[in-house]
């Protein structure tokens, strides 16, 4: 990976999103789905990866808790393989289960610093499929009405692909999902990426900067790498040791969890160094979504092509009055998508500010017999434009304010590798 304002992340092969598939399975209405969860027993699911009857009961209880009191579902659609139910913005799980008292109004996004990079390269902004007037293979509108948000369906099929609920929430099999950065200003524990403990290491190629910040921004080149787990993302990190906290987001290929080989949009947080206070997207009550145009956990309609068109999107995180706001940008303006409320950080460092910004790629494999996944496009930075994946327009946000102008990052790099590249 090359880590500068123009940040080539380590390109290979891309696949078109199959928005329309052969209709080989029936459409499952929301009420039918809930009834199926309510009546499910461990005996029906003991051939899955779930580790025990107790683990199954915990998974089932979590699903029912997330949907208890959800109210009327105004529309359901299927994007690729993922069901999305359009739920009332005020009845989404985080608002109900965390007792959020009034949904906050979004600040304005931070703007790019006044500087023209002038590289002459042309890249394309991919848009959310929910904004394109599409219908799914069952004839349902791929969109949600105003005052609702698309909620990725938490199914037993999805959760029982992993041994227990904590594994479903987790980013790493061994609890380590941050790159190993040199200590500077913040005491970062030495991560386990370079040693094999309980499972395979997570390997990274990132650019980082130790700087007091209130979020940041980058444009992420969007690919479909091959392998068990591969992503391109942003990290905003504060605290140390067991009190390490992060806000993260980007795109990921993780078929074991998302049941698709296509890269999907994701966000992630941890308030306790990836131990128990952590989860993806809307998998637990943590993120308050305010925008009906973006589907967390959903795929895209364009991906970059090796030697061809480069597609991507802009992501920005912004800490404003204690809440971590997510902004996304396709061909139009930035849109506020929602926020992590301050209360989930329990008065920790990210309730005040972040101390590190990081941008880059992360891979792991789930079995030593598997090939290591491609990172980004699968090509090294030396392959150059249209072949190596990258991030660009990378800046951090220096103040807790609505609007404001970012500051270009001054990134150092770290690349974690393994001699075993089979």
C-alpha positions as CSV (number, residue, x, y, z in Angstrom):
1,X,0.0,0.0,0.0
2,X,1.0,3.6,-0.7
3,X,-0.1,5.9,2.0
4,X,-0.4,9.5,1.1
5,X,-3.2,11.9,0.4
6,X,-3.6,9.7,-2.7
7,X,-3.6,6.3,-0.9
8,X,-3.3,3.2,-3.1
9,X,-4.3,0.3,-0.9
10,X,-3.2,-3.1,-1.9
11,X,-6.6,-4.8,-7.4
12,X,-7.5,-7.8,-9.1
13,X,-10.9,-9.0,-10.1
14,X,-14.4,-7.5,-9.8
15,X,-17.8,-8.9,-10.3
16,X,-21.0,-7.1,-11.2
17,X,-23.7,-7.0,-8.5
18,X,-26.5,-9.5,-9.4
19,X,-29.4,-7.3,-8.5
20,X,-31.7,-9.6,-10.4
21,X,-31.2,-13.3,-9.7
22,X,-33.1,-16.4,-10.7
23,X,-36.1,-16.6,-8.4
24,X,-35.3,-20.0,-6.8
25,X,-36.6,-19.3,-3.3
26,X,-39.8,-17.8,-2.0
27,X,-40.0,-14.2,-0.6
28,X,-40.3,-14.3,3.2
29,X,-42.6,-11.5,4.6
30,X,-41.5,-9.9,7.9
31,X,-44.3,-11.6,10.0
32,X,-43.4,-15.0,8.6
33,X,-39.8,-14.4,9.5
34,X,-40.6,-13.5,13.1
35,X,-43.0,-16.4,13.5
36,X,-40.2,-18.7,12.3
37,X,-37.8,-17.3,14.9
38,X,-40.4,-17.6,17.7
39,X,-41.1,-21.3,17.0
40,X,-37.4,-22.3,16.3
41,X,-35.7,-25.0,18.4
42,X,-32.1,-26.0,18.8
43,X,-32.9,-29.4,17.4
44,X,-33.8,-27.8,14.1
45,X,-30.5,-25.9,14.0
46,X,-27.9,-28.2,15.6
47,X,-26.3,-29.0,12.3
48,X,-25.2,-25.4,11.9
49,X,-22.1,-23.8,13.3
50,X,-23.8,-22.8,16.5
51,X,-21.9,-24.4,19.4
52,X,-24.6,-25.4,21.9
53,X,-28.2,-25.2,22.9
54,X,-27.4,-22.4,25.3
55,X,-25.7,-20.4,22.5
56,X,-28.7,-21.0,20.2
57,X,-31.1,-19.8,22.9
58,X,-29.0,-16.6,23.4
59,X,-29.0,-15.9,19.6
60,X,-32.8,-16.5,19.4
61,X,-33.4,-14.2,22.4
62,X,-31.3,-11.5,20.9
63,X,-33.2,-11.5,17.6
64,X,-36.5,-11.3,19.3
65,X,-35.4,-8.5,21.6
66,X,-34.2,-6.5,18.6
67,X,-37.6,-6.8,17.0
68,X,-39.8,-6.5,20.0
69,X,-41.9,-3.4,19.6
70,X,-40.6,-2.7,16.0
71,X,-44.1,-1.8,14.8
72,X,-45.3,-1.8,11.2
73,X,-42.9,-2.7,8.4
74,X,-43.7,-0.4,5.5
75,X,-41.7,-2.2,2.9
76,X,-39.3,-5.2,2.6
77,X,-36.8,-5.7,-0.2
78,X,-34.0,-8.1,-1.0
79,X,-30.7,-6.6,-2.3
80,X,-28.4,-9.4,-3.5
81,X,-29.0,-11.9,-0.7
82,X,-29.8,-9.5,2.1
83,X,-33.3,-8.7,3.3
84,X,-34.0,-5.1,4.5
85,X,-37.1,-4.2,6.4
86,X,-38.1,-0.5,6.4
87,X,-38.8,0.3,10.1
88,X,-40.1,3.5,11.7
89,X,-37.1,5.7,12.5
90,X,-38.3,6.1,16.1
91,X,-38.8,2.4,16.6
92,X,-35.4,1.2,15.4
93,X,-33.6,-1.0,17.9
94,X,-31.1,1.5,19.3
95,X,-33.8,4.1,20.0
96,X,-36.0,1.6,21.8
97,X,-33.4,-0.5,23.6
98,X,-31.0,2.3,24.6
99,X,-33.8,4.7,25.6
100,X,-32.5,7.4,23.2
101,X,-34.4,10.5,24.2
102,X,-35.0,12.3,20.9
103,X,-33.1,11.8,17.7
104,X,-30.5,14.4,17.2
105,X,-30.2,16.8,14.3
106,X,-27.2,16.3,12.1
107,X,-24.4,18.9,11.9
108,X,-22.9,19.9,8.5
109,X,-20.1,17.7,7.2
110,X,-16.5,18.9,7.3
111,X,-15.2,20.1,4.0
112,X,-12.0,19.3,2.1
113,X,-9.0,21.6,2.8
114,X,-8.4,24.2,0.0
115,X,-5.9,22.2,-2.0
116,X,-6.0,20.7,-5.5
117,X,-4.3,17.4,-5.7
118,X,-4.2,17.6,-9.5
119,X,-3.3,13.9,-10.2
120,X,-5.3,13.9,-13.5
121,X,-7.0,10.5,-12.6
122,X,-10.7,10.1,-13.2
123,X,-12.7,8.1,-10.7
124,X,-16.4,7.5,-10.3
125,X,-18.7,7.9,-7.4
126,X,-21.0,4.9,-6.9
127,X,-24.4,5.7,-5.5
128,X,-26.6,3.8,-3.0
129,X,-28.8,1.3,-4.8
130,X,-31.7,2.6,-2.7
131,X,-31.6,5.9,-4.7
132,X,-31.7,4.4,-8.2
133,X,-35.4,3.5,-8.5
134,X,-34.8,-0.3,-8.7
135,X,-37.0,-3.2,-7.8
136,X,-35.8,-6.6,-6.4
137,X,-36.3,-10.0,-8.0
138,X,-39.7,-10.2,-6.2
139,X,-40.9,-6.9,-7.6
140,X,-40.4,-4.9,-4.3
141,X,-39.1,-1.4,-4.4
142,X,-35.5,-1.2,-3.3
143,X,-36.1,1.8,-1.2
144,X,-37.6,2.9,2.2
145,X,-40.2,5.6,2.7
146,X,-39.5,8.8,4.5
147,X,-39.3,8.5,8.3
148,X,-38.2,4.9,8.0
149,X,-34.7,3.3,7.8
150,X,-33.6,0.1,6.1
151,X,-32.7,-2.5,8.8
152,X,-30.8,-5.6,7.7
153,X,-32.7,-8.6,8.8
154,X,-31.2,-10.6,11.7
155,X,-32.0,-14.2,10.7
156,X,-31.2,-17.5,12.3
157,X,-29.6,-18.5,9.1
158,X,-27.2,-15.6,9.4
159,X,-26.4,-15.8,13.1
160,X,-26.0,-19.6,13.2
161,X,-23.1,-19.5,10.7
162,X,-21.0,-18.5,13.7
163,X,-20.7,-20.4,17.0
164,X,-22.3,-17.8,19.3
165,X,-23.6,-14.3,19.5
166,X,-20.3,-12.8,20.6
167,X,-18.6,-14.3,17.5
168,X,-21.4,-12.7,15.4
169,X,-20.6,-9.3,16.9
170,X,-16.9,-9.7,16.7
171,X,-14.4,-8.4,14.2
172,X,-11.7,-10.8,15.1
173,X,-11.6,-14.4,16.2
174,X,-8.9,-13.7,18.8
175,X,-10.1,-10.3,19.9
176,X,-7.3,-8.4,18.1
177,X,-8.4,-6.2,15.2
178,X,-6.2,-3.1,15.3
179,X,-2.9,-2.8,13.5
180,X,0.3,-2.9,15.6
181,X,1.4,0.8,15.6
182,X,4.5,2.2,17.2
183,X,3.8,3.7,20.6
184,X,3.6,7.5,20.5
185,X,1.6,9.6,22.8
186,X,-1.0,6.9,23.4
187,X,-0.1,3.6,25.1
188,X,-1.3,1.0,22.5
189,X,-1.0,-2.6,23.5
190,X,1.1,-4.8,21.2
191,X,-1.5,-6.6,19.1
192,X,-1.4,-10.3,18.3
193,X,-1.5,-9.9,14.5
194,X,2.0,-11.3,14.1
195,X,1.6,-14.3,16.4
196,X,-0.9,-17.1,16.1
197,X,-3.1,-17.5,19.1
198,X,-6.7,-18.6,18.9
199,X,-7.1,-18.5,15.2
200,X,-5.4,-16.7,12.3
201,X,-3.9,-13.2,12.7
202,X,-5.5,-10.1,11.2
203,X,-2.9,-8.4,8.9
204,X,-3.0,-4.8,8.0
205,X,-1.5,-2.2,5.6
206,X,-2.4,1.2,6.9
207,X,-1.5,4.8,7.1
208,X,-1.9,6.4,10.6
209,X,-1.3,9.6,12.5
210,X,-1.3,10.3,16.2
211,X,-3.3,13.5,16.4
212,X,-6.1,14.8,18.5
213,X,-9.1,14.7,16.1
214,X,-12.9,14.7,15.9
215,X,-13.1,12.3,13.0
216,X,-12.0,12.4,9.4
217,X,-12.6,11.6,5.8
218,X,-11.5,9.5,2.8
219,X,-12.6,8.3,-0.6
220,X,-12.5,4.5,-0.8
221,X,-11.8,2.7,-4.0
222,X,-14.4,-0.2,-4.1
223,X,-13.4,-3.7,-5.1
224,X,-14.5,-7.3,-4.7
225,X,-11.4,-9.2,-3.4
226,X,-11.3,-12.9,-3.1
227,X,-10.9,-14.6,0.3
228,X,-12.4,-15.2,3.7
229,X,-12.2,-11.6,5.1
230,X,-10.9,-8.5,3.4
231,X,-11.8,-4.9,3.9
232,X,-10.8,-1.3,3.2
233,X,-11.7,1.1,6.0
234,X,-11.2,4.0,8.3
235,X,-10.4,3.8,12.1
236,X,-10.8,6.5,14.7
237,X,-9.2,5.3,17.9
238,X,-8.9,6.5,21.5
239,X,-7.9,5.1,24.8
240,X,-5.5,2.2,25.5
241,X,-5.4,-1.4,26.7
242,X,-8.8,-2.7,27.7
243,X,-10.2,0.9,27.4
244,X,-9.4,1.2,23.7
245,X,-12.4,2.5,21.8
246,X,-12.9,2.8,18.0
247,X,-15.4,4.0,15.4
248,X,-14.8,2.3,12.1
249,X,-16.3,2.0,8.6
250,X,-15.7,1.2,5.0
251,X,-16.4,-1.8,2.7
252,X,-15.9,-5.5,3.5
253,X,-16.0,-8.9,1.8
254,X,-16.9,-11.4,4.6
255,X,-19.0,-14.2,3.2
256,X,-19.2,-16.1,6.5
257,X,-21.1,-13.3,8.0
258,X,-22.8,-11.5,5.1
259,X,-23.5,-14.5,2.9
260,X,-22.3,-12.8,-0.2
261,X,-19.0,-12.6,-2.1
262,X,-19.7,-9.0,-2.9
263,X,-18.3,-6.2,-0.9
264,X,-20.8,-4.5,1.4
265,X,-21.0,-1.2,3.3
266,X,-20.2,-1.6,7.0
267,X,-19.7,0.3,10.2
268,X,-18.3,-1.1,13.5
269,X,-17.6,0.2,17.0
270,X,-16.0,-1.1,20.2
271,X,-16.0,0.6,23.6
272,X,-13.8,-2.0,25.4
273,X,-11.1,-3.1,23.0
274,X,-13.3,-5.7,21.1
275,X,-14.2,-7.7,24.2
276,X,-18.0,-7.4,24.7
277,X,-19.1,-3.9,23.8
278,X,-18.8,-4.2,20.0
279,X,-20.9,-4.9,16.9
280,X,-21.4,-4.3,13.2
281,X,-24.1,-2.1,11.6
282,X,-27.4,-2.6,13.3
283,X,-26.5,-6.0,14.8
284,X,-26.9,-4.6,18.4
285,X,-28.4,-1.5,19.8
286,X,-25.6,1.1,19.1
287,X,-26.1,3.1,15.9
288,X,-29.0,5.5,15.4
289,X,-29.8,5.8,11.7
290,X,-31.5,9.0,10.5
291,X,-31.4,8.6,6.7
292,X,-33.4,6.2,4.6
293,X,-31.1,6.2,1.5
294,X,-28.3,4.0,2.8
295,X,-28.3,0.3,3.7
296,X,-25.7,-0.8,6.2
297,X,-24.6,-4.3,5.3
298,X,-25.9,-3.9,1.7
299,X,-23.9,-4.3,-1.5
300,X,-23.3,-1.7,-4.3
301,X,-24.2,-1.5,-7.9
302,X,-20.7,-0.8,-9.2
303,X,-17.3,-2.1,-8.4
304,X,-13.8,-1.1,-9.7
305,X,-12.4,-3.1,-12.6
306,X,-8.7,-4.0,-13.0
307,X,-7.4,-1.8,-15.8
308,X,-10.8,-0.1,-16.1
309,X,-13.2,2.2,-14.4
310,X,-12.5,3.0,-10.7
311,X,-15.6,3.2,-8.5
312,X,-15.9,4.3,-4.9
313,X,-17.6,6.5,-2.3
314,X,-16.6,9.1,0.3
315,X,-17.0,8.3,4.0
316,X,-16.7,10.8,6.8
317,X,-17.0,10.4,10.6
318,X,-17.5,13.5,12.7
319,X,-17.7,13.8,16.4
320,X,-20.2,16.6,17.2
321,X,-21.5,17.4,20.7
322,X,-20.7,13.9,21.9
323,X,-22.2,11.9,19.0
324,X,-20.1,10.3,16.2
325,X,-21.9,11.1,13.0
326,X,-21.5,9.1,9.8
327,X,-21.6,10.9,6.4
328,X,-21.6,9.2,3.0
329,X,-21.2,10.7,-0.4
330,X,-22.0,9.3,-3.8
331,X,-22.3,11.4,-7.0
332,X,-24.1,14.2,-5.1
333,X,-23.5,15.9,-1.7
334,X,-22.5,14.4,1.6
335,X,-25.5,12.9,3.4
336,X,-25.7,12.4,7.2
337,X,-26.6,8.7,7.7
338,X,-26.8,8.6,11.5
339,X,-24.7,8.5,14.6
340,X,-23.3,6.5,17.5
341,X,-24.6,8.2,20.6
342,X,-22.2,9.3,23.3
343,X,-23.7,6.9,25.9
344,X,-22.3,3.8,24.2
345,X,-18.7,5.0,25.1
346,X,-19.5,5.2,28.8
347,X,-17.5,8.4,29.4
348,X,-14.4,6.9,27.7
349,X,-12.0,8.6,25.3
350,X,-14.3,8.6,22.3
351,X,-16.9,10.5,24.2
352,X,-14.3,13.4,24.1
353,X,-12.2,13.0,21.0
354,X,-10.1,10.4,19.1
355,X,-6.3,10.3,19.4
356,X,-5.4,8.3,16.2
357,X,-6.6,8.3,12.6
358,X,-6.0,5.2,10.5
359,X,-6.8,4.3,6.9
360,X,-6.1,1.1,5.0
361,X,-6.7,-2.5,4.5
362,X,-7.2,-5.6,6.7
363,X,-7.4,-9.3,5.9
364,X,-7.6,-12.6,7.7
365,X,-8.3,-16.2,6.9
366,X,-10.3,-18.6,9.0
367,X,-8.4,-21.8,8.4
368,X,-4.6,-22.2,7.9
369,X,-5.3,-24.4,4.8
370,X,-7.0,-21.4,3.1
371,X,-5.2,-19.0,0.8
372,X,-4.6,-15.6,2.3
373,X,-7.2,-13.2,1.0
374,X,-6.5,-10.4,-1.5
375,X,-6.3,-7.0,0.1
376,X,-8.1,-4.3,-1.9
377,X,-7.8,-5.3,-5.5
378,X,-5.2,-8.0,-4.9
379,X,-2.5,-6.0,-6.7
380,X,0.5,-4.4,-5.1
381,X,0.9,-0.6,-5.1
382,X,3.6,-0.9,-7.8
383,X,0.8,-2.0,-10.2
384,X,-0.3,1.6,-10.3
385,X,-3.5,3.4,-11.3
386,X,-6.6,1.3,-12.2
387,X,-4.9,-1.9,-10.8
388,X,-3.9,-1.1,-7.2
389,X,-6.8,-0.2,-4.8
390,X,-6.4,3.0,-2.9
391,X,-7.9,5.6,-0.6
392,X,-7.7,9.3,-1.3
393,X,-8.9,12.8,-0.1
394,X,-7.7,11.8,3.4
395,X,-8.1,14.5,6.1
396,X,-8.9,14.7,9.8
397,X,-11.4,17.0,11.5
398,X,-9.6,19.3,14.1
399,X,-12.6,20.7,15.9
400,X,-15.9,19.8,17.5
401,X,-18.1,22.0,15.3
402,X,-20.8,21.9,12.6
403,X,-19.2,22.3,9.2
404,X,-15.6,23.4,9.4
405,X,-12.6,22.6,7.2
406,X,-10.4,19.5,7.6
407,X,-6.7,19.2,7.8
408,X,-4.8,17.0,5.4
409,X,-3.3,14.0,7.2
410,X,0.5,13.4,7.5
411,X,0.4,9.6,7.5
412,X,3.1,7.1,8.6
413,X,2.7,3.6,7.3
414,X,2.7,0.1,8.9
415,X,2.5,-3.2,7.0
416,X,2.0,-6.4,8.9
417,X,3.0,-9.5,6.9
418,X,3.4,-13.2,7.2
419,X,6.1,-15.4,5.7
420,X,3.3,-17.9,5.0
421,X,1.6,-16.5,1.9
422,X,0.1,-19.8,0.8
